[in-house]
């Protein structure tokens, strides 16, 4: 069996790993590279996307850095099944369409400049028509149901607790070449125990022979979730006292729903004032509707909340409004605070959040609250790193708004959670590959797995590196 790492090796984005076994090629995830636009544009076209060489794709979850190149793969000849949970399939139906829309608009904008310079036009990585074609190949599986992919290769999906429908991938393989049986586990993104809405990650107590494991927060710890709620209340109240607006750039899937639920609880308990809250992201609105369709993955807290809350909706309350049209979004820029605006994209590389930043980033009464990991070279990373001036739509702005960073909303396990993910395994892996992390995070986790748990053969693979296992 051979494993080759084509993405999320030495970085957090572009998750894509190839397994070659028993004459078949199985791809684990097929994600977009995210970051500096020019670099991401080139990498997403040049990195592996040869669909004819792949027999089957297993998708751990719907986030674009794990799913975003699927239409490209199909466009390049992939005709196999795309296996995931049904909730992941539902989310991909809207998220990939949104990705195609953004790419088409970005290319349209770039091509106007290229035309003026008499340069050949670019083509988008894929179109909405490509997405529609790709969705025909999705196959939904329930958690904990063993399924044969090929003779000698069986798949089980376990709840990863990271995002609606997210999964740990368990492959039981009878390797014909070596005559041995092996269990390979791909962690996907490992969720964080104790956060609301979805269930905690399923502990994989049986263990694995081979482990491919994420390391996003491999060198960091999260504060307790209850402190995160208190911090959010503090930030809201301080912004209100200044008469400002709280801007929250948030990923449309997962993070927005967490924030809405947290604000709902704070509003219902009277901890924050009765002020308007706007979710200004069409994708977030559509994905929130999908969250409502999958109560089977809710945790006990949400089930209890539904029984006691007057609104009977964890993602909606009296002062919350989901904007729909461009006109409604633009009207927010003319509106005076105090208020809260949650808008995509989470790394501030596109989307409606840029319009709100342009209008409010130079006003010290306002607050920008960053609640998620920011890729290098993104606008979000520059704001986190306290750069005094940033560019928005090509224009330079002084960062005078207050900047707050909260990691407590993260849907990723922190260092201790990652260690515990392996600690509970009765069979410790003989070979472990650390992926989906920046260099220091991955190396720290690899070191601690060796020293704390005694794991042997822990490797941080480089991009395009292959291993025979």
N, C-alpha and C positions, 0 to 999 in steps of 0.2 A: 504494500500500500504506500502511495506517495502523496504527500501534502505539499502544496505550493501556495505561498502567501502573496496575493496580488494586491491587497489593499489593507488598510488599518494596521500596517506593520511599521512601527516607529511613528505612528500618527493615530489620531482618533477617527478620522473620516475614511470613507471609501471602503467599508468592510467587504472583503471578497477573498474567499479561500477555496482552493480546488482540491478535491480528494479523488485520486485515481485508484480504483480497486476492482478486481474481477472483470477487467475489460470495460468498465464504465467510468465516466467522469461526472462527479457530483459537485456542484457549486454550493457553498455555504454563503448566503447573502450576495447581493450585487448592488453595492451602494455608491452613491455619488461622492466624489471628493468635494469638500467644502473649504473655503478659505478665500485667499486673495483671488479676485475674479479672473484675472488673466491666467494665473497658474492653474486654477481649478478648471477653467475652460480647456486648457491644453491637456491636462491629465485625464479628464473625462473622455477625451477623444483618443488619446494615445494608449491608455492602459487597456488591459485585457478585456475584450468585449466580443470575442469570436464565438457567436452562439452555436455554430455547427459543431464545435468541439465539445459541447456540454450535453449530457444526457438528461440531467434533472437538476433543478434548483430547489434548495430548501431555504426558506426565508424565516429568520428568527423573529423579526417584527417590522413594523411599517415605517419607522423613521427613515428619512430620505438618505441618510448616510449608510443605510443598510439595504434600501430597496430602490434607490433613485435611478439606477442604470438598467433596470429590468427591461424597459421598452427598447433600449439600445440593443440589449442582448437578443431580444426577439427579432428586432429589425435586421440583425446580422445572422439570422438563420436558426436561432434556438427554437425548437418545436416540442420540447419536453414539458412535463408538468412543473408547476411552481407550487410547492407544497408549503402550507402554513396553516395557522388557525383561521377560523372563519372571521373572527374579529379583525385580524390582520388583513385579510382579503378585503373586507369592507372599508377599512381605513385607506388601503392602497388605492381603492377605486377613486377616492377624492384627492388623495395626496399626490398621486402621480399625475392626475389631470392638472392639478395646480402647478406642479413642477414643469409640465410641458408648457403651460400658459406663460409662466415666468421666462422660460428659455426662449419661447417664440418672441416675447416682447423685448427681451434683452438683445437678441440677435437683430430684431428690427431696428432698435435704437443704434446698435453698433454699425449696421449696414448703411444707415444714413450718412454716417461719417465716412465710411469706406467708399461710398459712391462719390462723395465730394472729392476724395483723394484719388479717384479712379482706380480703386482696388477691387479685387473680386469679392463678391458678397460671401458671408458665412452662412452655413446652414445650422439650424438648431440641432442639438444632439438627438432629439426626437420630438414628435408632434403629438397633439391630442389624438389623432388617428392611430398613431403607433401605440399609445396607451390603451385605447379601446381594443386593439388587436391583442395586446399582451394580457389583458384581463381575462380573455377567453381561456387562458392556460392555467389559471389559478385553481388549486384544489384545496379545499378546507378540511382540516382534521381536528378532532376534539383532543383535548389534553388526555394524556395517560392511556391512549389507545395504540397498541403496537400495530404497525402497518408495514407490510413487505413492499420495498421499493423495487428490488431486483432479487433474483435468487441469491441467498446468502447475505442480503443486506436488509435489515429491518430498522424502521424509524419509530421513535416515541417522542412526543413533544410534552414537556413539563412546563408548568406555569413559572415564568421568570420574574414576575412581579415588578416589571420595569415600566410597562406601558400596556394599555388595553390590548390583549391578545399576544403579548410577547412570550417567547418560549425559549427554554433550554432545549437543545437538539441532542438527542441520544441515539447513536447509531450502533447497533449490534451487528458485527461484521464477521462472517466466516471467510477468512482470506484464503482463496483458492491457491494462490502462489506459495504461501508458506504453510498451509494446512493448519493454521491457528485461528482461534476465535478471539476477537478483541471488542471492547466497548470503547467507542470514541464519543466524548462529550464536547460539544461546542456550547459555551455558556451563553452566547448572544450577549446582550447587555443585562447584567445582573441587577435586579431591583433592590430597593432598600426596604428592610423590614420596618413596619410601624408607620409608614406613610399612608394617608387616607386614600380612599376611592377603590383601588384595586387590592387584591390579596397579596400577602407576603410571598416571596419566592419559595418554590417547593424545594426543600432540602434533598439533594441527590445522595442519599445515605449509602446506596450500594457502591458508589464510586465509579471509577473509570480506569482503563488502561492508558488511554491517551486523552489529554485535556487541552482544548484550545480555549483560552480564558481572557476576558477583557480586563483592562487595568486603568480605566479612565481616572479614578481617584485612588490609584495605587499608593500614593504618598500623602494622602490627606484624610482628615476626619471631618464628619459633619456634626454640627450641633444637634442636640435633641430636637425633635420636631416641635414640641410644645414651645421651646424657646424661639423657633422660627415664627410661629404665630404671634408671639409677644413682640418680636422685632418688627414684624409687618405692621402690627397695630401702632407701634412707636413711630414708624416711618410715615404712616398715613396721618397720624395726629400732628406730628411736627410740620408736615407739608401743609395741612389744613390751617394750622396756626399762622403760617407765613402767607396764607391766601394763595398758595400755589397749586399746581397740577402734578400728580404723581404719574409719571410715564413708566410703564413696565413693558419693555420688549420681551416677548415670550414666544416660545415655540407653540405653534397652533395646536399641536397634538400632545396631550399629557400635561405640559406645564400650565397652559391657559386654564384647563379644567381644575387643576390643583389650586391655582390662585383664586379662581371664582369661588370654589368651595370654601377656601380659607376666609375670603372677604365676606361670604355669606354668613359664616359662623360668627365672625367678629361683629358684623352688622346686627345679627339677631340677638347677640348678647349685650349690645349697647356699648361695646368697648371702643368702637369708632363711631364718629358722627354719621348722621343720615345724609350721605352725599352721593351724587350720581356716579355710577361706575359704567364705563363703556368698554365693550369688547369690540375692537375695530379690526376685524380680520375675517373675511368671508370664509377662509379655510377653517378657522377656529369654530365658526358658527356651524359649518357642515359637520365637522368632526365631533362637536359636542352632541349633535343629534345622533351620531353613531354610538357615542358613549351611552346614551339613553337606551339604545337597542340591545345592550349587552349587560343586563343586570346580573347575569350568571357569574361574572367575574368580580362583582363588588365584594368588598370586605364587610365585616360585621358592623363597623362604625357607620358606613353609609346606609346599610340596611336599617339600623336603629334610627339614624337621622331621618330617613324617609317616613318612619312611623310617627315621629314626634314633631317634625317641622311643619309649620303652617303652609309654606309654599309647596310642600311635597315634591320638591325638585332641588337636588343638590347643586345644580348648575343654573339656577335662576332665582332671583328674589326681587323685591319691590323696586329698588332703585337701579337694578342692573338692566342695561340695554345692549342688545347685539345690533350693531349697525349693519346695514345691507348694501346700500348704494354708495357710489363714489361721492355723491352730493352730501349724504349724511356724514361721511368721513371728513370731507372738506369743512363742513359746518363746525366740526369740533375745534378746528384751528381758530375760529372766531369766538369761541365760547370762553368765558372767563372762569377761573377756578373759584373755589376748590373742586376738584374732581379726580377720578382715577381713570386712566386710559390704558388698557392692555391691548397691545398690537404686535403683529408679526412684522419682520422676522426676528427670531430670538438673538441672532448675532448682528442684526442691524445692517445686513448686506443688501437688503431689498425690502419691498413691501411698504405698507402704509406707515410703519413706525418712522420712516425717514422724513415724511411730511411733518409729523408731529415734532420730531427732533429739530427740524429746521425752524419751526415756529417757537420752540420753547427752550432750546438748549442754552441760550444766553441769558435767561432770566433766573437769578439766584433764588427766587421764591420756589422754583420748581425742583422736583427730584426725579432722577433717573434711577430706577431700581433694577439691577441686573441679577437674575436668579438662575442663570445657567452658564455652563462652560462656554467660553468664547475662543474660537479657533485663532491661531496666529494670523496676523495681517488683516484681521477683520476690523470693522469700525468698532464693534463691541469690545474687542481686545484693547484697542487704543484708548477707549474711554475708561476701561477698567484700570489700565496702566497710568491713568491720570495725565494723559497728554493735554496740554493747555489749549491747543487748537486742533480741530478735526475738519475734514471735508465731508460735506453732505451735498449730494447732487453736484459735485464739482466746485462748490463754493466753500470758503473757509469760515468757520465759526469758532468763537471763543466758548470753551466749556465752563459756563458760570453756574449752571444748575448743580445742585447737590448730587453726588453720585454715591449710591449705596450698593453693596454687593452682598447677596445672601446665597450661601450654598445649601442652606437647610431644605430648600424645596427640591433638591436634586432627586431624580428618580434612579440614580446609580448608587449601588453600594459603595461605601467608603472603604478605606484600607482595612479596618477590622472586619467589615462585612465580607470583603473579598477573601480574607484569610479564613473566616468562618465557613464560607462556601466550600472550601476544600477540607477544613478541619473535620466536618461531619462525615466525610467519606470513609466507609469501612475499607474499601480498596483504594489506596492512594495511587495516583497515576504514576506510571513508570516513565512517561514522557509528557512534559507540560510545555505548551507554547503560550507566551504572553503577548497579546495583541491589543489593539484598540486603546492606545495610551501614548502620551508624549514620553520622550526618552526617560526622564527622571522618574516618572510615575511607574513605568513598566519595569525599569531596573530595580527600583525599591521593592516592588511587589515580588519580583523574581528572587531577590536576595532574602526577603523575609519568609517566603515559602520554603526556601532551603534551610534557613536557620531555625525558624519556629516550628515547622512541621516535618523537617527532615526530608523534603522531596529531593530526588535526584533528577538529573537531566532536565533542568528548567532553562528554557531558551527564550530569548527575545529575538524573533526572526527579523531579518531585513526584508525589504520589499523585493519580491520575485525570488526569494530563497526557497529551495525545495528540500524536503526531508523524506527519506524512506524509513517507515516505521513498521 
